[in-house]
Amino acid sequence: MRIEVKDLRYSYGEAKVLSNIALDGVSLTVEEGDFFGIIGQTGSGKTTFVQHLNGLIKLGKDCGSIKVGGYDLGDKKCDFKALRASLGMVFQYPEYQLFAETVFDDVAFGVKNFMPEVSLEKTQEMVKEALTTVGLNYDKIKDKSPFDLSGGQKRRVAIAGVIVTKPEVLVLDEPVAGLDPVGKREFISLLHRLHGSFVKTIILVSHDMDLVAENCTKAAIFSHGKIYAVGSPKEIFSRYEELQNLGLDLPVTAYLTRALENNGVKINSDFTVDGFINAVRIKTNGKIDGGEL
């Protein structure tokens, strides 16, 4: 599903008060198939923006337009339940969203809420598939309380509850917050598996520039409720000075690329780790100071 947002405006409280303006004429298109990153300082409008995409924040009158596939969020007849089944939202620390007595009931909630016509037998199949997809054993975990699980298991159950309806679009807000390096790698691997199956498009809101550089095909910079820039990670992170003036960090590979440039060594890196290493190898013919890379 293609996502097209035009001139989106939103204010908390009085729009006349500058500090209340969260989104100020945001226009952005996310194509089906994108692994799209959204970056920006805290308070730049990132989370407010993505919460509009499935109607968690309703589109105000004369506040722009939002179209997600065939859904027009400005249309009073828009089927928001069907939209939310097709566009899943994963918030920061999703394990805090768990609420039911059993893992099964927690994961099944999305089916019962968005697809009330689905039979119990089919619901069981969908819950089993979702839990299996996130790497959990259905038979061993379905009757357990989600509150008795480990932190990593809780996060996986929360994700299963979002993907159980097989959304075409998955929006994640700071999805790896609080995870250790191993947990982070496993979670990103899960996202890529989902992106290669029924999830056609992923939108990732993150302060982790290395995460965006390594995984996203495109990215947008938000600043003071506006879109500052849109492009590939290579295009975005090449703007060293501008990003730092906005108070943003750079990926480690961008810092290293910049350091090399400052010492007269210009490389053509896409800012992924592999891309950076290959660019250095090409520049040095595989050697640095006489030693193999």
C-alpha positions in Angstrom: 0.0 0.0 0.0 1.3 3.4 -1.0 1.1 6.1 1.7 0.6 9.6 0.6 0.4 12.5 3.1 -0.1 16.1 1.9 0.1 19.3 3.9 -0.6 17.6 7.2 -1.0 20.0 10.1 -1.7 19.3 13.8 -1.5 21.3 17.0 -1.9 20.4 20.6 -4.2 23.0 22.0 -4.3 26.5 20.5 -2.8 26.4 17.0 -1.9 30.1 17.3 0.7 29.2 20.0 3.9 28.3 18.2 5.0 25.8 20.9 1.7 23.8 20.4 2.3 23.2 16.6 3.4 19.5 16.2 3.1 19.2 12.4 3.3 22.2 10.1 2.5 21.3 6.5 4.1 17.8 6.3 4.0 16.2 2.9 5.6 12.7 2.5 5.1 9.7 0.2 6.1 6.2 1.3 6.1 3.7 -1.6 5.0 0.1 -1.2 8.2 -2.0 -0.5 10.1 0.8 1.3 11.9 0.2 4.5 11.5 3.8 5.5 13.3 5.5 8.4 12.0 8.6 10.2 14.6 10.5 12.2 14.6 13.8 14.1 15.1 15.3 17.6 12.6 14.6 20.4 9.6 16.9 19.8 10.2 17.2 16.0 6.8 15.6 15.2 7.9 12.0 14.3 5.5 10.1 16.6 2.6 12.5 16.0 3.1 11.9 12.3 3.0 8.1 12.4 0.0 8.1 14.8 -2.0 9.8 12.1 -1.4 7.0 9.6 -3.9 4.6 11.1 -6.2 7.2 12.7 -4.9 7.0 16.3 -4.9 10.8 15.9 -7.8 11.7 13.7 -7.2 13.9 10.7 -8.6 17.4 11.5 -10.8 19.4 9.2 -8.8 21.4 6.6 -5.6 19.9 8.1 -4.3 18.2 5.0 -4.9 14.7 3.5 -3.8 11.2 4.2 -4.2 8.2 1.9 -3.0 4.7 2.8 -3.6 2.4 -0.1 -7.3 2.6 -0.9 -8.1 4.3 2.5 -8.8 8.0 2.5 -8.5 9.0 6.2 -10.3 12.3 5.5 -13.4 10.4 4.4 -16.1 10.1 7.1 -16.8 6.6 5.7 -13.2 5.4 6.1 -13.2 1.9 7.6 -10.6 2.4 10.4 -10.9 -1.1 11.7 -9.9 -2.5 8.3 -7.2 0.1 8.0 -5.7 -0.9 11.4 -5.8 -4.5 10.4 -3.7 -3.6 7.4 -1.4 -1.1 9.0 0.1 -2.3 12.3 1.5 0.0 14.9 4.3 -1.0 17.4 5.0 1.5 20.0 8.2 2.0 22.1 8.5 -0.8 24.7 5.6 -2.7 23.2 5.7 -5.2 26.0 4.0 -2.5 28.1 0.9 -3.0 25.9 0.3 -6.5 27.2 -2.9 -6.8 29.2 -4.6 -10.2 28.9 -4.6 -13.2 31.2 -2.9 -15.5 28.7 -0.6 -15.1 25.8 -3.2 -16.5 23.5 -5.8 -14.0 24.5 -3.4 -11.1 24.1 -2.3 -12.1 20.6 -5.9 -13.0 19.6 -7.2 -9.5 20.6 -6.4 -8.0 17.2 -8.3 -10.7 15.4 -11.4 -10.4 17.6 -11.3 -6.6 17.4 -10.5 -6.1 13.7 -11.9 -9.3 12.3 -14.9 -10.3 14.4 -16.3 -12.6 11.7 -13.3 -14.9 12.0 -14.1 -18.3 13.7 -12.4 -19.6 16.8 -10.6 -22.3 14.9 -9.3 -19.8 12.3 -8.3 -17.4 15.2 -6.3 -20.3 16.8 -4.5 -20.8 13.5 -3.7 -17.1 13.1 -2.4 -16.8 16.7 -0.2 -19.9 16.3 1.3 -18.6 13.0 2.0 -15.2 14.6 3.7 -16.7 17.6 5.7 -19.1 15.5 6.7 -16.2 13.2 8.3 -14.3 16.1 10.1 -17.4 17.2 7.9 -18.6 20.1 6.5 -22.1 20.7 2.8 -21.9 20.5 2.0 -25.0 22.5 4.4 -24.1 25.3 3.5 -20.4 25.7 -0.2 -19.9 24.7 -1.6 -20.6 28.1 1.0 -18.7 30.1 0.5 -15.3 31.6 2.3 -12.7 29.4 3.5 -11.1 32.7 5.4 -14.3 33.7 7.6 -14.1 30.5 11.1 -12.8 30.1 11.5 -9.3 28.7 12.5 -10.6 25.3 9.5 -13.0 25.2 7.1 -10.2 26.2 8.3 -8.1 23.3 7.9 -10.9 20.9 4.3 -11.6 22.1 3.5 -7.9 21.7 4.8 -8.0 18.1 2.8 -11.2 17.5 -0.3 -9.3 18.6 0.3 -6.7 15.9 1.2 -9.0 13.0 -1.5 -11.6 13.7 -3.8 -9.8 11.2 -0.9 -9.9 8.6 -0.7 -6.1 8.1 0.8 -4.9 4.8 2.4 -2.0 6.5 4.2 -2.1 9.9 5.1 1.1 11.7 7.5 0.9 14.6 8.4 3.7 17.1 11.9 3.1 18.6 11.5 -0.7 18.4 14.9 -1.6 19.7 14.9 0.7 22.8 16.2 -1.1 25.8 17.4 -4.2 24.0 20.9 -5.5 24.4 23.1 -6.0 21.2 22.0 -9.6 20.8 18.3 -8.8 21.3 18.7 -5.9 18.9 20.2 -8.0 16.1 17.5 -10.7 16.6 14.7 -8.1 16.4 16.1 -6.5 13.3 16.4 -9.9 11.7 12.8 -10.5 12.5 11.8 -7.3 10.8 13.6 -8.3 7.6 11.9 -11.7 7.6 8.6 -10.0 8.0 9.5 -7.5 5.2 10.3 -10.4 3.0 6.9 -12.0 3.5 3.4 -10.4 4.1 4.7 -7.1 5.4 5.3 -5.0 2.2 6.3 -1.8 3.9 8.1 -0.9 7.1 8.3 2.5 8.7 10.8 2.9 11.4 11.0 5.8 13.8 14.3 5.9 15.5 17.1 7.9 17.2 19.5 5.2 16.3 21.3 6.4 13.2 23.3 3.2 12.7 20.0 1.3 12.6 18.6 3.6 9.9 21.8 3.6 7.9 22.1 -0.2 8.0 18.5 -1.2 7.3 16.5 1.6 5.6 16.1 2.1 1.9 14.9 5.7 2.4 14.6 8.2 5.3 13.1 11.5 6.2 14.4 14.1 8.6 11.8 15.8 10.8 12.6 19.2 12.3 10.2 21.5 14.2 7.2 19.8 12.8 8.4 20.0 9.2 10.2 17.7 6.7 13.7 18.9 6.5 15.0 16.3 3.9 14.0 13.0 2.3 16.4 10.6 0.5 18.4 7.5 0.7 20.5 7.0 3.9 23.5 7.7 1.7 22.0 11.1 0.6 20.8 11.9 4.1 24.0 11.1 6.1 26.3 12.8 3.6 24.9 16.1 5.0 27.2 16.0 8.0 27.1 19.6 9.0 23.4 20.0 8.5 22.5 17.0 10.6 24.7 18.1 13.4 23.3 21.6 13.3 19.9 20.0 13.8 21.2 18.3 16.9 21.3 14.8 15.3 24.0 12.2 15.6 25.6 10.4 12.6 26.1 6.7 12.0 29.5 5.5 13.1 30.4 4.9 9.5 29.5 8.5 8.6 31.9 9.8 11.4 34.6 7.5 10.0 34.0 8.6 6.4 34.1 12.2 7.4 37.4 11.6 9.4 38.9 10.0 6.3 37.8 12.9 4.1 39.3 15.4 6.6 42.6 13.5 6.1 42.4 13.6 2.3 40.9 10.2 1.7 37.6 10.4 0.0 35.6 7.2 -0.3 32.2 6.3 -1.8 30.3 4.7 1.1 26.6 4.1 1.5 27.2 4.2 5.3 26.3 0.5 5.9 29.1 -1.3 7.6 29.7 -3.6 4.6 29.5 -0.6 2.2 32.0 1.3 4.3 34.5 -1.6 4.5 34.2 -2.3 0.7 34.7 1.4 -0.1 37.9 1.5 2.0 39.1 -1.7 0.4 38.6 -0.2 -3.1 40.3 3.0 -2.1 43.3 1.2 -0.6 43.5 -1.8 -2.9 42.7 -4.0 0.1 45.6 -2.6 2.2 46.0 0.0 4.9 49.5 0.8 6.0 50.7 -2.4 4.3 48.3 -4.6 6.3 45.3 -6.5 4.9 41.9 -5.3 6.0 
